Amino acid sequence: MKRLFFLSLFSVCAHAQDVQWHGYVSQGLTQSVGSDYITDDDDITTDLTEVGINGRWQIHDQLALVGQLNYLNGGNRYEAGARVDYLFIDWAVPHIANWSTHIHLGRYKNRHWLYSASRDVPHTRATAILPQSVYFDGARDIALGSDGISVQSTHSDRNGVWEVNWSYGKSPLDDHDTEAFLGPNALGKTEQDYVHQFSVFYQPPSYNWRLGASWLSSDFRYEAAPREFFFDGKSEIERVVLSGIYFSEFWELSAEWVQEARLDSGAYAPTFATDRTGEGGYVQARYLFNPKFSALLSYDTFNLDRNDPNGHKLSVMSQGLIPSYYGYENTYAIGARWNIAPNWRLQAEHHWVEGAARSTTRIIPMNAGGTDKHWRMWAVQLMYWF
């Protein structure tokens, strides 16, 4: 069966009419001071590498194969190495009532937030470290795309442009993801049962602003090994994001607000359960001085539990093992971008952070202590794309 599938795929691709491909290379220096987020022991490191190639194979007028292979080293935020960010069949459905619709089958790309479809390419990001309230790096691979089906429909007329997106799938998880959720002592297996998303965006005829809203529902399951410290567990997540962006000749202003309800049960004990709703968002402004140089300011905030904004209950629940500042995170950032030459860019940024709610992916950060209450991080990247 597999042989027949690959022979059929080769036969289809052999008759492709058009192939387009692009790539990028980015290398940088980075450091986090007072935190083990990104780097350990306050070291300055070159663990800021991104190399990727993406392409579109137009099989015929309504069918294409689209994909991206990426090598990523972002410090200890996620596992270093190569990954297939996305690989899907793009089917352009015939127009219905002036709606243009594309159906993506395979490892589709998340298009439900302002920057979710551009976070994988360095020169399409405003900063190397995106606002963590919405674009949490600890879940980068899970949030970027999933295996399943995605539908994108757009309608354009004299009143503006409407875009509606729907997707359903699941992301493959490995031992690194299990360790990220529960720690190095976890011997079992973590799986995502599903992720279901829907979003809608509107843009006026002037195209100078865009508003949107999205909804996400997802379940994760942990199957404990026969002999280990942990137990079977489950996590249920529901997320709502409101998005907005405004463009002018010299300004770009963007903001997103997120509310994330999460129910965790089991894993730490058969009767363990937490029910909390996280909340936060960011405001970001970029000013274009000229076509080559621009500067950025941003503020990002997130509370792990909106009913415990100071993290006091979190600390009490852990009997003081978890500092209260792991319940929130506030970040101020500045950045600058210089387009040195066509397809060449130098980008720099500095972040000042209070709190540590987004510095770890652990469900319960019982071994917290690698991050101070006040810490900072910076990055400089040189990038080229073609």
C-alpha positions as CSV (number, residue, x, y, z in Angstrom):
1,M,0.0,0.0,0.0
2,K,2.8,2.4,0.9
3,R,4.6,1.6,-2.3
4,L,1.5,2.2,-4.3
5,F,1.0,5.6,-2.5
6,F,4.5,6.8,-3.3
7,L,4.4,5.7,-6.9
8,S,1.1,7.5,-7.3
9,L,2.5,10.6,-5.7
10,F,5.6,10.5,-7.9
11,S,3.4,10.1,-11.0
12,V,1.3,13.1,-10.1
13,C,4.4,15.3,-9.2
14,A,6.1,14.3,-12.5
15,H,3.4,16.1,-14.4
16,A,3.6,19.3,-12.3
17,Q,3.5,22.4,-14.3
18,D,5.2,24.8,-11.9
19,V,7.6,24.7,-9.0
20,Q,8.4,27.7,-6.7
21,W,10.8,27.6,-3.8
22,H,12.4,30.0,-1.3
23,G,14.7,29.7,1.6
24,Y,16.3,31.6,4.5
25,V,19.4,31.5,6.7
26,S,19.6,33.3,10.0
27,Q,22.3,33.3,12.7
28,G,22.4,35.3,15.9
29,L,23.7,35.8,19.4
30,T,21.4,35.7,22.5
31,Q,21.5,35.8,26.2
32,S,19.1,35.6,29.1
33,V,20.3,37.1,32.4
34,G,18.7,35.9,35.6
35,S,16.8,33.1,33.9
36,D,17.4,29.7,32.3
37,Y,15.0,30.7,29.6
38,I,16.8,30.5,26.2
39,T,20.3,30.1,27.8
40,D,21.8,28.5,30.9
41,D,24.1,30.2,33.5
42,D,23.7,33.7,31.9
43,D,25.8,32.6,29.0
44,I,26.0,34.4,25.7
45,T,25.4,31.8,23.0
46,T,25.0,31.3,19.3
47,D,21.9,29.1,19.9
48,L,19.8,31.3,17.6
49,T,20.0,29.5,14.3
50,E,17.3,29.1,11.6
51,V,17.8,27.5,8.2
52,G,14.8,26.6,6.1
53,I,13.5,25.9,2.6
54,N,9.9,26.1,1.5
55,G,8.3,25.4,-1.8
56,R,5.0,25.2,-3.7
57,W,4.6,22.5,-6.4
58,Q,1.6,23.5,-8.6
59,I,0.3,20.1,-9.8
60,H,-2.5,21.7,-11.9
61,D,-4.7,24.8,-11.7
62,Q,-6.5,23.8,-8.5
63,L,-4.1,21.5,-6.8
64,A,-0.6,22.1,-5.3
65,L,1.8,20.5,-2.8
66,V,3.2,23.0,-0.2
67,G,5.8,22.4,2.4
68,Q,8.7,23.7,4.5
69,L,11.7,21.9,6.0
70,N,13.4,23.8,8.8
71,Y,16.5,23.5,11.0
72,L,15.9,25.3,14.3
73,N,18.1,26.0,17.3
74,G,16.6,28.4,19.7
75,G,18.4,27.5,22.9
76,N,16.4,25.6,25.5
77,R,13.0,26.9,24.5
78,Y,12.5,23.8,22.3
79,E,14.4,20.8,20.9
80,A,17.1,21.7,18.4
81,G,17.1,19.9,15.1
82,A,15.3,19.6,11.8
83,R,11.5,19.4,11.5
84,V,8.8,19.5,8.9
85,D,6.9,22.6,9.8
86,Y,4.2,21.9,7.3
87,L,3.5,19.7,4.3
88,F,0.0,19.7,2.8
89,I,-2.1,19.4,-0.3
90,D,-3.6,22.8,-1.2
91,W,-6.9,22.3,-3.1
92,A,-8.5,25.5,-4.5
93,V,-12.2,24.8,-4.5
94,P,-14.4,26.4,-7.2
95,H,-15.8,29.7,-6.1
96,I,-19.2,29.6,-4.4
97,A,-21.2,32.9,-3.9
98,N,-18.0,34.9,-4.5
99,W,-16.2,33.1,-1.7
100,S,-12.6,31.8,-2.5
101,T,-11.9,28.7,-0.6
102,H,-8.7,26.6,-0.1
103,I,-8.7,23.2,1.6
104,H,-5.4,22.0,3.1
105,L,-4.9,18.3,3.8
106,G,-1.8,17.1,5.7
107,R,0.4,19.0,8.1
108,Y,-1.4,22.3,7.7
109,K,-0.4,25.7,9.0
110,N,-2.1,27.6,11.8
111,R,-3.6,30.8,10.4
112,H,-5.9,31.8,13.3
113,W,-3.8,34.5,15.0
114,L,-2.1,37.7,13.6
115,Y,1.4,36.2,13.4
116,S,0.8,32.4,13.7
117,A,1.4,31.9,10.0
118,S,4.6,33.9,9.9
119,R,6.3,33.0,13.2
120,D,8.3,30.2,11.5
121,V,10.3,32.5,9.2
122,P,12.8,34.9,10.8
123,H,12.4,37.9,8.4
124,T,8.6,37.9,8.8
125,R,8.8,38.2,12.6
126,A,8.9,41.5,14.3
127,T,11.3,40.1,16.9
128,A,13.1,36.8,17.6
129,I,11.2,36.4,20.8
130,L,7.5,37.1,20.1
131,P,5.0,38.2,22.8
132,Q,4.8,35.1,25.0
133,S,1.3,35.8,26.2
134,V,0.0,34.6,22.8
135,Y,3.0,33.0,21.0
136,F,4.4,30.9,23.8
137,D,7.7,29.5,22.5
138,G,7.4,26.4,24.7
139,A,4.5,25.3,22.4
140,R,6.0,26.5,19.1
141,D,5.8,23.2,17.2
142,I,2.4,22.3,18.5
143,A,0.9,25.7,17.8
144,L,2.5,26.2,14.3
145,G,0.6,23.5,12.6
146,S,-1.2,20.1,13.0
147,D,-1.9,17.0,11.0
148,G,-5.4,17.1,9.7
149,I,-7.6,19.4,7.6
150,S,-7.7,23.2,7.4
151,V,-10.2,25.4,5.4
152,Q,-9.6,29.0,4.5
153,S,-12.3,31.1,2.8
154,T,-12.2,34.7,1.8
155,H,-14.8,37.1,0.4
156,S,-13.9,40.4,-1.1
157,D,-16.2,43.2,-2.4
158,R,-16.6,47.0,-2.1
159,N,-17.4,46.7,1.6
160,G,-14.1,45.0,2.5
161,V,-12.6,41.6,2.9
162,W,-13.8,38.8,5.2
163,E,-11.7,35.8,6.0
164,V,-13.0,32.6,7.8
165,N,-10.7,29.8,8.9
166,W,-11.5,26.4,10.3
167,S,-9.2,23.5,11.2
168,Y,-9.2,20.2,12.9
169,G,-6.2,17.9,13.6
170,K,-3.5,16.8,16.1
171,S,0.2,17.4,16.5
172,P,2.7,14.5,17.0
173,L,4.4,14.6,20.3
174,D,7.7,13.0,21.4
175,D,9.7,12.3,24.6
176,H,11.0,15.9,24.6
177,D,7.4,17.2,24.8
178,T,6.6,14.8,27.7
179,E,9.6,16.1,29.5
180,A,8.6,19.7,28.8
181,F,5.2,19.1,30.4
182,L,6.1,16.9,33.4
183,G,9.9,16.9,33.8
184,P,12.7,14.5,33.1
185,N,11.4,11.8,35.4
186,A,8.3,11.2,33.3
187,L,8.6,7.8,31.6
188,G,5.2,7.6,29.9
189,K,3.8,8.9,26.7
190,T,2.0,12.2,25.9
191,E,-0.5,12.5,23.0
192,Q,-2.7,15.3,21.7
193,D,-6.2,13.9,21.1
194,Y,-7.2,16.8,18.9
195,V,-7.0,20.5,18.3
196,H,-10.1,22.3,16.9
197,Q,-9.9,25.9,15.8
198,F,-12.0,28.6,14.2
199,S,-11.3,32.3,13.4
200,V,-12.8,35.2,11.5
201,F,-11.1,38.4,10.3
202,Y,-12.4,41.6,8.6
203,Q,-10.4,44.2,6.7
204,P,-12.0,47.4,5.2
205,P,-11.6,48.5,1.6
206,S,-8.7,50.8,2.7
207,Y,-6.8,47.8,3.9
208,N,-5.2,49.9,6.7
209,W,-6.6,47.9,9.6
210,R,-7.7,44.3,10.4
211,L,-9.7,42.9,13.2
212,G,-10.2,39.2,14.1
213,A,-11.3,36.7,16.7
214,S,-10.4,33.0,17.2
215,W,-11.4,30.0,19.3
216,L,-9.4,26.9,20.1
217,S,-10.2,23.7,21.9
218,S,-7.7,20.9,22.5
219,D,-7.2,17.8,24.7
220,F,-3.9,16.2,25.8
221,R,-3.5,12.8,27.4
222,Y,-0.6,11.3,29.4
223,E,-0.3,7.5,29.6
224,A,1.9,6.6,32.5
225,A,4.6,3.8,32.3
226,P,4.0,0.7,34.4
227,R,6.5,1.8,37.1
228,E,7.1,5.5,37.5
229,F,6.3,8.4,39.8
230,F,3.5,9.8,37.6
231,F,0.0,8.6,36.9
232,D,-2.4,8.8,33.9
233,G,-3.5,12.3,33.3
234,K,-5.4,14.7,31.0
235,S,-5.3,18.4,30.1
236,E,-8.3,20.2,28.5
237,I,-7.6,23.6,27.0
238,E,-10.0,26.3,25.6
239,R,-8.5,29.5,24.2
240,V,-10.0,32.7,22.8
241,V,-7.9,35.4,21.1
242,L,-9.0,38.8,19.9
243,S,-6.7,40.4,17.4
244,G,-6.2,43.9,15.8
245,I,-3.6,45.6,13.6
246,Y,-3.4,49.1,12.0
247,F,-1.1,50.2,9.2
248,S,-0.1,53.7,8.1
249,E,2.7,55.1,6.0
250,F,5.1,55.1,8.9
251,W,3.4,53.2,11.7
252,E,2.3,49.6,12.4
253,L,0.3,49.1,15.6
254,S,-0.8,45.6,16.7
255,A,-2.4,44.1,19.7
256,E,-3.9,40.7,20.8
257,W,-5.7,39.6,23.9
258,V,-5.9,36.0,25.0
259,Q,-8.0,34.1,27.5
260,E,-7.0,30.4,28.1
261,A,-9.1,28.1,30.3
262,R,-7.2,25.0,31.3
263,L,-8.2,21.9,33.3
264,D,-5.5,19.5,34.4
265,S,-6.2,16.2,36.1
266,G,-4.2,13.2,37.2
267,A,-0.5,12.9,36.3
268,Y,0.8,14.1,39.7
269,A,-1.7,12.0,41.7
270,P,-4.9,10.1,40.8
271,T,-7.0,12.8,42.5
272,F,-4.9,15.8,41.4
273,A,-6.9,18.5,39.6
274,T,-6.4,22.2,38.8
275,D,-8.9,24.5,37.0
276,R,-7.6,27.9,36.1
277,T,-8.1,30.5,33.4
278,G,-5.0,32.4,32.2
279,E,-5.3,35.9,30.7
280,G,-3.1,38.4,29.0
281,G,-2.1,40.1,25.8
282,Y,0.3,42.6,24.2
283,V,0.5,45.9,22.5
284,Q,3.2,46.5,19.9
285,A,4.2,49.5,17.8
286,R,6.7,49.8,14.9
287,Y,7.8,53.1,13.4
288,L,9.4,53.2,10.0
289,F,12.0,55.9,9.8
290,N,12.9,55.1,6.2
291,P,12.7,52.0,3.9
292,K,15.8,50.6,5.5
293,F,15.4,51.3,9.3
294,S,12.6,50.9,11.8
295,A,12.2,50.7,15.6
296,L,9.8,48.7,17.8
297,L,8.3,49.1,21.3
298,S,6.1,46.5,23.0
299,Y,4.5,45.6,26.3
300,D,3.4,42.0,27.0
301,T,1.6,40.7,30.1
302,F,0.2,37.3,31.2
303,N,-1.4,35.9,34.3
304,L,-1.4,32.1,34.8
305,D,-4.7,32.4,36.7
306,R,-6.8,35.6,36.4
307,N,-8.1,34.9,39.9
308,D,-4.6,34.8,41.3
309,P,-2.8,37.7,39.5
310,N,0.0,37.9,42.0
311,G,0.6,34.2,42.2
312,H,-0.1,34.0,45.9
313,K,-2.4,30.9,45.6
314,L,0.1,29.1,43.4
315,S,2.8,29.6,46.1
316,V,0.5,28.4,48.9
317,M,-0.7,25.4,46.9
318,S,3.0,24.3,46.5
319,Q,3.7,25.0,50.2
320,G,6.2,27.7,49.1
321,L,8.1,25.5,46.7
322,I,6.9,27.7,43.7
323,P,7.7,31.4,44.1
324,S,4.6,33.6,43.6
325,Y,6.1,35.4,40.7
326,Y,5.7,32.2,38.6
327,G,2.0,33.1,38.4
328,Y,2.5,36.2,36.2
329,E,4.9,37.7,33.6
330,N,5.2,41.3,32.4
331,T,7.6,42.2,29.6
332,Y,8.8,45.5,28.1
333,A,10.8,45.2,24.9
334,I,12.6,47.5,22.4
335,G,13.9,46.5,19.0
336,A,15.5,47.8,15.8
337,R,15.6,46.5,12.2
338,W,18.1,47.5,9.5
339,N,17.7,46.3,5.9
340,I,21.4,46.3,5.0
341,A,20.9,45.2,1.4
342,P,18.2,43.5,-0.7
343,N,17.3,40.3,1.2
344,W,19.7,41.0,4.0
345,R,18.6,42.2,7.5
346,L,20.2,42.9,10.9
347,Q,17.7,42.8,13.8
348,A,18.3,43.4,17.5
349,E,16.1,43.5,20.6
350,H,16.1,43.7,24.3
351,H,13.4,42.5,26.8
352,W,13.0,43.4,30.5
353,V,10.9,40.9,32.3
354,E,9.2,40.7,35.7
355,G,7.8,37.3,36.6
356,A,8.2,33.8,35.2
357,A,4.8,32.5,34.1
358,R,6.0,31.8,30.6
359,S,9.5,30.8,31.4
360,T,8.6,27.1,31.8
361,T,6.2,24.6,30.0
362,R,5.7,22.5,33.2
363,I,2.1,22.1,34.2
364,I,3.2,22.6,37.8
365,P,6.7,24.0,38.0
366,M,7.6,22.2,41.3
367,N,11.3,22.6,40.7
368,A,11.1,26.3,39.9
369,G,14.1,28.4,40.8
370,G,15.9,28.8,37.5
371,T,14.4,32.2,36.9
372,D,14.6,35.3,39.1
373,K,11.7,37.7,39.7
374,H,13.4,40.3,37.5
375,W,15.4,39.2,34.5
376,R,16.2,40.2,31.0
377,M,17.1,38.8,27.6
378,W,18.5,40.1,24.3
379,A,19.1,38.9,20.8
380,V,20.9,40.0,17.6
381,Q,20.2,38.3,14.3
382,L,21.6,38.5,10.9
383,M,19.4,37.0,8.2
384,Y,19.3,36.4,4.5
385,W,16.5,35.1,2.4
386,F,16.0,34.1,-1.3
